[in-house]
Amino acid sequence: MSTQFGLNPETRLALEKALATLEQLKASKESYTIQEQKAKAEVRTLEMPLKETKQELSNIIRNGQIISQTILQMEATINDLRSTLSPIGALPNEILTQIFEKFCNDEDRFHEAPFPLILSSVCSRWRSLVIADSSLWKYVVIARGRINSKKPTPHSRFIRLFMERGRRSQQTLAIEDWSNNRNSYIKGLMRSGNTPWDVLIIVLNEVIESEVDLDALRATIVTIHLDAPIEISKFSPLLRHAEGIVTNKLPDWGSLPWIRLRKLRLRLSDPGYSYEDSRNALISILRSAPYLIQLNFDFKINGTPVQPNGPLSIAHSKLEILSVPLSHFTGNGILFGVELDVPSLTSVLLRSLKRLRTAEQDTFYRLWSTPRQLDLFIYDNDAMESAELVRWYPSVDTLIIEEGETEAFFIFMYTLLDHAEINPSTSPLPLPNLTTLRIENTDLRGETLLALINARIRHIRKNTPGMRALTSIEMYETPGVTPEDWRLVLEKLEEGRHLNSQISQ
């Protein structure tokens, strides 16, 4: 076999080639091994510079962050320095705080923006003042679109921040969006331990799909405005614990008396209640709220009042303040056909002096002789009627006119006092016991005011029975009274105080 094998030239040739290739591969391996050793040596040589380069890069990044923080601090310092150079920066902290309180506690604008957050972002000084004053965080607003009922949002964190910084100090909670979802952030937010809110405002324009859960809500004053067809009885548990209620729907009184209620304002949109509905509402209020002190009817009557043959007489021993348009009276002290026996009544506020005029009723309404304070709003040629009205309030010592056309009213007042033919024993003089006058946003002129003061002083000097001089006047937004007029007014008030003291003796 060896002879045969050796005789095969092709096999021998293949073997020789394989051996030659093997020798070449071994030589290549040795060459690659040398190259690998050289590469590893070079890597070891480069690792140290690379490590140093990485450390340098880390230092650069850290130094960049420090520089960025320094820039922010320098910008804040520059802003603070700029603020100190501005005129408002020269104001003391007490004045700035008063300005902030006026701005943040505007009842007509509190829902527009989170004003305390805006003020606190101006500079470090303002921020410290805003955070330190809990009264600036008075209004907590849950507005439509600001709260997601399933998870917290930035707006919900703002609300939590307002509650914490306000420290529940006389805070007002305003709810414009209601959610009773099991995971509702609103529902959890309303839970406030044993401390009630000072004021709670609920304004709902859509139907509440789920039941209203009010177990966590309590407030001293509750305002509810329901534009949607929602039964106000859903809110009875909340209303029963309130001392003051403002609503556009008559509460569901139930069978138990509302012993906490002290103030009620019923504010209805046009066309208001019918005369019969208004009468029934008044009766239900007086019978259900035995400790009611203040009652405001702010609505129009839909239809023509019909005077019943015999008015129902209702006594209420606690009512002190009554606010109602004059047109709601159908007789002397008769409101919606109900004759009111209110011995504690001290203040009457008449927002409208328009009255019914019929052939059978041409005399002016002589309402009550007991009130000591009268509030008037004088508009649209009501001057003569209002001047006639005040002749039937002999006990009133305080007259408040918050706005309106008062110039003609005061002219009629002093004209009646100066009229020589008027006999006080048969035709009463206007407000003989008046000593205090409060005026705001009117067209009264200083000349007219001085004429009224002097007319009353002349009656005192003539020993007119029961007449008193004016001793105190407060005026706001009354540009017709000049500083010179006011100086003369103050002199006359001092003279009035002296004359009144002589009468007392």
Beta strands, then each sheet from edge to edge (+ up, - down):
strand 1: 139-142
strand 2: 172-175
strand 3: 197-204
strand 4: 219-226
strand 5: 244-247
strand 6: 263-267
strand 7: 273-274
strand 8: 294-298
strand 9: 301-302
strand 10: 312-315
strand 11: 321-323
strand 12: 329-331
strand 13: 334-335
strand 14: 338-341
strand 15: 347-350
strand 16: 373-378
strand 17: 398-404
strand 18: 436-440
strand 19: 472-476
sheet 1: 1+ 2+ 3+ 4+ 5+ 6+ 8+ 11+ 15+ 16+ 17+ 18+ 19+
sheet 2: 7+ 9+
sheet 3: 10+ 14+ 13- 12+
end
